[in-house]
Amino acid sequence: MVEELVVWNGWTIDLKLRQFRKVIKDPDYIPGIRFVDFDSVEGCEIFREYVKDMEAYHNQCANDYVGIQLALDDKTFSGEDADILAREMYNGAKG
């Protein structure tokens, strides 16, 4: 079974191999793939930024969920209204 790897800020995150990979496309450099191990100093810094972004994303999703719950508690939605609300909340979560 093939598992799709997470991509964040241009880095591919491989949890199994415990490394970040980034394709280098800068014309000033030779094209290639850059590998950074999780347990390197740079890897720890990248991982810390990734975790910070994921925490912010999950906090935003939690806030959106609370907003949906408040909206649903205030009014009963059905049919097209429910679809519109769900679409608005989803687009808001994507930023």
C-alpha positions in Angstrom: 0.0 0.0 0.0 1.4 3.4 -1.0 1.0 6.2 1.5 1.0 9.8 0.4 3.5 11.9 2.2 2.7 15.2 3.9 4.0 18.4 2.1 4.4 21.6 4.1 6.2 24.8 3.0 7.9 23.0 0.2 9.2 20.2 2.4 8.1 16.6 2.0 7.9 15.1 5.4 8.8 11.4 5.6 7.9 10.1 9.1 9.1 6.6 8.4 12.6 7.7 7.3 12.5 10.6 9.8 13.6 13.2 7.3 12.5 16.3 5.4 13.1 16.5 1.6 12.9 19.5 -0.6 13.4 19.7 -4.4 15.8 22.5 -5.3 14.7 24.5 -8.3 16.8 27.7 -7.8 18.6 28.5 -11.1 21.7 29.5 -9.0 22.1 25.9 -7.7 22.4 22.6 -9.4 18.9 21.0 -9.3 18.4 18.2 -6.9 16.8 17.1 -3.7 17.9 18.3 -0.3 17.6 15.9 2.6 17.5 17.0 6.3 17.3 14.4 9.1 14.8 15.1 11.9 17.6 14.7 14.5 19.8 17.3 13.0 19.9 20.9 14.3 18.2 22.2 11.1 15.7 19.3 11.2 14.7 20.2 14.7 14.1 23.8 13.7 12.1 22.8 10.7 10.1 20.3 12.8 9.4 23.0 15.5 8.0 25.4 12.8 5.9 22.6 11.4 4.4 21.7 14.8 3.7 25.4 15.5 1.9 25.8 12.2 -0.1 22.6 12.8 -1.1 23.8 16.3 -2.3 27.1 14.8 -4.3 25.3 12.1 -5.9 22.9 14.7 -6.8 25.9 17.0 -8.4 27.6 14.0 -10.4 24.5 13.2 -11.5 24.2 16.8 -12.6 27.9 16.8 -14.5 27.3 13.5 -16.2 24.3 15.0 -17.3 26.3 18.0 -18.6 29.0 15.7 -20.6 26.3 13.8 -22.0 24.9 17.0 -23.0 28.4 18.1 -24.7 29.0 14.8 -26.4 25.7 14.9 -27.6 26.2 18.5 -29.1 29.5 17.5 -30.9 28.3 14.4 -31.9 25.1 12.8 -30.4 24.8 9.3 -31.5 22.4 6.6 -31.1 21.9 2.9 -29.5 24.7 1.0 -28.9 26.8 4.1 -26.9 24.1 5.7 -24.8 23.6 2.6 -24.1 27.4 2.4 -23.1 27.5 6.1 -20.8 24.5 5.7 -19.2 26.0 2.6 -18.6 29.3 4.4 -17.1 27.7 7.4 -14.9 25.4 5.3 -13.6 28.3 3.2 -13.0 30.3 6.3 -10.9 27.5 7.8 -8.8 27.3 4.6 -7.9 31.0 5.1 
